[in-house]
Amino acid sequence: MESSFESTAEPGSDTAGHLHRVLIVEDHPDNRKLLMDYFEGEFELRDAGDGTEGLRIIREWRPDAVLLDISLPGLDGFEVARQVQEDPATCHIPVIAMTAHAMEGDRGKILRKGFAAYVAKPFRLEVLRQTLHSVLEAAVSHGKGNRT
């Protein structure tokens, strides 16, 4: 996807130089720690261990993007994404699915559910980083940023 938007901001920050806010919703503590450590200093980060906590943080903190596991206890990723999309206060926030659902057809199903992108587990961290940057750049270029 090409974009005519050219950012002068540092990677991981918006055009005003603020670090992008990214919420990581992952129920496996080791995976969550790995992602938090990997993106530390590049983004302003918060994390949640289940869908209910993730949805609460999304509504209160208003991240610029969400990395969301699909298979979560309580509210699963599909339900979290649905509620984010239906809320006028959060519907602009892009949600990236992180999932082990990697069978043929899963990618299309997930994207049709309104996710901005899909990354299959196990993933390479650099691929996840590139996907996150692409989604954030697209959101900014389409005027979907949530902070001024």
C-alpha positions in Angstrom: 0.0 0.0 0.0 1.5 3.3 -1.1 0.9 6.5 0.7 1.6 10.1 -0.2 2.1 10.9 3.5 5.7 11.7 4.4 6.4 11.8 8.1 9.2 13.8 9.5 8.6 12.2 12.9 10.9 9.5 14.3 9.8 5.9 13.9 7.4 5.1 16.7 6.3 8.7 17.2 3.6 10.9 15.8 4.1 14.1 13.8 4.3 16.2 17.0 7.2 14.0 18.2 5.2 12.1 20.9 5.8 8.4 21.2 2.8 6.5 19.8 0.8 4.7 22.5 0.6 1.0 21.9 -1.4 -1.5 24.0 -0.3 -5.1 24.0 -3.1 -7.6 25.0 -1.6 -11.0 25.4 -2.5 -13.7 28.0 0.8 -15.5 28.0 3.1 -13.6 30.4 6.3 -14.6 28.6 5.0 -13.4 25.3 3.7 -10.2 26.8 7.1 -9.5 28.5 9.0 -10.3 25.3 6.8 -7.8 23.4 7.1 -5.1 26.1 10.9 -5.5 26.2 11.2 -5.5 22.4 9.2 -2.3 21.9 10.4 -0.5 25.1 11.7 3.0 24.3 10.1 2.9 20.8 6.5 3.4 21.9 4.7 4.4 25.0 3.5 1.0 26.2 0.8 -0.6 28.3 -0.2 -4.2 28.6 -3.1 -6.4 29.6 -3.4 -10.1 30.3 -7.0 -10.6 29.2 -9.7 -9.1 27.0 -11.6 -7.4 29.8 -8.6 -5.6 31.1 -7.5 -4.7 27.5 -10.9 -3.2 26.7 -10.8 -1.1 29.9 -7.4 0.3 29.1 -8.4 1.0 25.5 -11.4 3.1 26.7 -9.4 4.9 29.4 -6.0 5.4 27.8 -6.9 5.6 24.1 -3.8 4.0 22.5 -2.8 4.8 18.9 -2.8 1.1 18.1 -3.5 -2.3 19.8 -1.7 -5.5 19.4 -4.4 -8.0 20.3 -4.2 -11.8 20.8 -7.3 -13.5 19.5 -7.4 -16.4 22.0 -7.9 -14.7 25.3 -9.6 -15.8 28.5 -12.9 -14.0 29.1 -13.5 -11.7 26.3 -11.7 -13.1 23.2 -10.0 -10.8 20.7 -12.9 -10.9 18.3 -15.2 -9.5 21.0 -12.7 -6.9 22.1 -12.3 -5.7 18.5 -16.0 -5.7 18.0 -16.6 -3.5 21.0 -13.7 -1.1 20.0 -15.2 -0.8 16.5 -18.7 -0.1 17.8 -17.7 2.6 20.2 -17.5 6.1 18.6 -14.8 7.1 21.1 -12.5 4.2 20.1 -13.5 3.1 16.6 -10.6 5.0 15.0 -8.0 2.9 16.9 -6.4 0.3 14.6 -6.3 -3.2 16.1 -3.7 -5.7 14.9 -4.5 -9.4 15.4 -1.8 -11.6 16.8 -2.9 -15.2 16.6 -2.0 -18.8 16.2 -5.1 -19.2 14.0 -3.0 -19.6 10.8 -5.1 -22.0 8.8 -6.1 -21.2 5.3 -9.0 -18.8 5.5 -8.2 -17.5 9.0 -6.5 -14.4 7.7 -9.4 -13.3 5.5 -11.9 -14.1 8.4 -9.9 -11.9 10.8 -9.5 -9.0 8.4 -13.2 -9.1 7.5 -13.9 -8.7 11.3 -12.3 -5.3 11.0 -8.8 -5.8 12.2 -6.3 -3.4 10.6 -3.7 -6.2 10.1 -3.0 -9.8 11.0 0.2 -11.4 12.2 0.4 -15.2 12.6 2.1 -16.7 15.6 4.9 -17.6 15.8 5.9 -14.4 14.3 9.2 -12.7 13.7 9.5 -9.6 15.8 10.7 -7.5 13.0 7.7 -8.4 10.9 5.4 -7.4 13.8 7.4 -4.1 14.1 7.0 -3.4 10.4 3.3 -4.2 10.5 2.8 -1.9 13.5 4.6 1.0 11.9 2.6 0.5 8.6 -0.7 0.5 10.5 0.3 3.6 12.5 1.5 5.5 9.4 -1.8 4.6 7.6 -3.8 5.8 10.6 -1.9 9.1 10.7 -2.1 9.7 6.9 -5.9 9.1 7.0 -6.4 11.5 9.9 -7.2 8.8 12.4 -4.7 9.9 15.1 -6.3 10.4 18.4 -4.1 13.1 20.0 -3.4 16.6 18.9 
